[in-house]
Amino acid sequence: MIERFDDELLTEFAHTFYGYGDYNGRYWFIGMEEGGGNTFADVNQRLRIWKERGKHELEDLAAYHAAIGITSYFNEKPTLQRTWAKLIRILLSQEGSEPTTEQIREYQRSALGRSEGDTCLVELLPLPSPSTRQWLYSHHSQIDYLISRDSYQQTLLGFRISHLKQRIDEYKTGAVIFYGFGYRYYWQEVAGVRLTKESDGIYVGENGASLFTMLRHPAAKGVTNEYFRQVGTIISMKLAKAL
């Protein structure tokens, strides 16, 4: 017998869950979609916990992951998560010095994506997936648009782009940082301004209220710590100039 999601809950999650942290945070990181979701049980657990915790648009990164049984990133000696660690390096590099591994580890443990914190981790698409080549939802849901990844994206992208633009305008976000060049068309749509080359692999744009930066994905081959330090320096300089 095929296990099935609660499609009403899955629909609500797909339309109203956006990520982690605080919209009032000065730094927003926007990626394409969250990793994980390797199995039906994993996704179903995430949905159940999201419901139990109140179906929030943004969750507390550490508290939510603890509730679904993932604690290794937030314990006393946390494992560095590959994408988060590079994003944290951008933030800490703005202080003018190269952050240590322990500083990055502590920020991940205690500050990244926390409610009432200074960061927001948002995903353009809502459903977790280990890669773009995998799609388990068509086997466990009867929602029409989940028959394929393509129809899922076609159904939700326009709505979610509009919602993120509304939230950025509403909260007058200081820095919005998009990662992953494969999605540059969507990042341009969310920003609503032209993103132009600032340095090798770094693009920026401004609208008078927010600074938008597009960069390589932290998990991309060949990206270095120096690259993310440079991103942090550029953001820091441009935000200081805007004040």
N, C-alpha and C positions, 0 to 999 in steps of 0.2 A: 504493500500500500504506500502510495506517494504521500510524504508529509507536506502539509499546506500551511502557508502563512495565513494569519488573520488579515485578509486583504483590505478590510476597512482601516485597520491600524497601519498597515503598510502604506496605504494611500495617504493617510494623515501624516505619517513620518516623511514621506517623499515630498510633500507640499509645505511642511512647516518646520522641519529640522534643518539647521544650517551649519552647526559646528559647535565650537567651544569658546569660552572666554566672555568678554564684556564688550558690547558695542560702543561703550564709552571709552574703551582703550585707545591709546594714541596710535597703536600699530596694529594693522590688520594684515594677515597673511591669507591669501586666497589661492587654493589649489583646485584641481579638477574634481577629485573625489577621494574619499578616505580609503585607505587600505584595509585589509582584513576581510571578513565576510567569506572565508574559504568554504564554509559549510552551511547547510540549512540551520543546524543547531546554533552556530555562532551568530548568524543574523537574527534568528528568532530570539535569542537571549538579549541582543541589543535592543530589539523592539520592545520586549517585555519590560526591561529595565527603564527604558525611556518612558514608557507608559506609567510605570510605578512611581517614577520621580516627578511626574507632572506634565509630561509632554512639552518641555521647554524648547523654544526656538534655538537657544544657546545653552549648552551644558557646561558645568565645571569639568575641565579635562581630567583632573586627578580623581575627583569623586565619582564621576561616571565610569571611568575605567576600573576603579576599585570595585564598583558595584557589579560590573560584568566579569570580574575575576582577573583583571590585568593590573598587577601591582608592581611589576619589576621596574617600571619607568619612574616610580615615585617613592620607592623605599629609601632607607638610609644611605644605600650605595647604589643609586639607580643605574640601570643599563641605559646608555645613550641611544635614543631613537634616531635613526640616520637622518631623516628629513628634519625633525625638530631641532636637532643639534646644530645644523647649518643655519637654520632660521634664527636660533638664539645667538649664534656667532655674529649675525648682522646687528642684532640689538646691542650686544655688549661691545662690539667694535666701535660704536658711536662714542664711547667714553674715552677713546683716543689711544688705547693700548690693546695689544693682542690678548684676548681672553684665554685663560687656562682651561684645560679640560675640566678641572674641578669646579671652576666658576660656571661653566656651561652645564655641568651635571647638577649643580645646586639650583640654577635657574629653572631647569626642566622640572626638578623635584618640587619646587616651592612656588613658582611664579607663572610659568607658561600656561596660557589658556584658562586661567582661574577666573571665577566669577568675581566681579568687583576688582579686576586687575587691569593691567595696562596693555594686554594683548587680546587679540581675537583671531581664532583660527577657523576660517570659513571654507566650505567646499561648494563649488558651483553645482555639482551633482550630489544627490543625497545618499545614494545606496552604496554601502561599502563593497569593494571588490578587490581581490588580490592583484588583478591585472586587467587590461582592456581585452585580453584574449579569453577571459573566463566570464560566463554569464549564467549563474545558477537560477536566477529568478523565474525564467520561463518554465522551469520544471516544478516550481513550488508555489506558483501564483496563477490565478485566472484573470488578472488584470490585463486588459487588451494590450496596452502599450509596453508591457514587460515581455512580450513575445521575443524581442530582440533588443540588443543594446542600441541599435540605430533608432528604433521607434521610441524607445525610452528617452533618448537624448532629444529627439525631435519634439516630443511632447512636453518635456520639462524645461529645456534650456531657456526658451523665451521668457517664461514666467519667472524663473529664478534670476535671470539677468536683470529683469525689471525690478524685482524685489531688492536685490543687492544695491542697485543704483539708488533706489529710494532710501535704503538704510544709510548709505554713504552720505547722501544729501542731508538726511535727518540728523545724523550725528556729527557732521562736519569732521570726518576722520582726518587725523593728521597725516599718516602715511599708510597707503594701501599698496601692498607688495604682492604682485602676481608671480607665480613660479611655474615654469614649464612653457617653452616656446611653441610646443605643438598646439597650444590653445590660444595663440596670440590674437586670433580673430575675436574670440569671446572676451579676452581681457580688454581689447580695444572697445568693445561694446559696453562693458561694465564701466570703464573709465569715462567714456563719452568725450575724451579729448585725444589728440594725436600723441602717441608714444614715440619719441624720437631717440636715436642712439646718443647716449651720453658717453659711453666708453665701450670697450669690447665686451659684448654680451650683456650690456646693461642699458635699458631704455627707460626714459622718464617722461612724464607729462604732468601738468598742473592745471587746476581749474579755479584758482583763487582761494579755495578752502582746503583742498586735499592735494597731496603729492602722490602720484602714481608711479610705481616702479615695476618693470617687468624684467625677470631674470631667468637664468637657466634653472631647471629643476635640481634641487639639492642632491637627488640620487643619480643625476646624469653622469655619464662617463667623462672623466677628465676634469671635473670641477675641483678647485682647490680651496683650501682655507683662505688663502690670500684673495681669491675672487669674492668671497663673502665679506671679508674685512673691507674690501674696496666698496662693495655695495653699501655697507654700514656707513662708511665715510661720506659717500655721496649723499645719502639720505640725511645724515646729520648736518652737512653743510647747507643743503637746500632748505631744510626745516628752519635752521638758524636764520637764514637769509629772509625767510618769509615772516619771521616774528617782528 
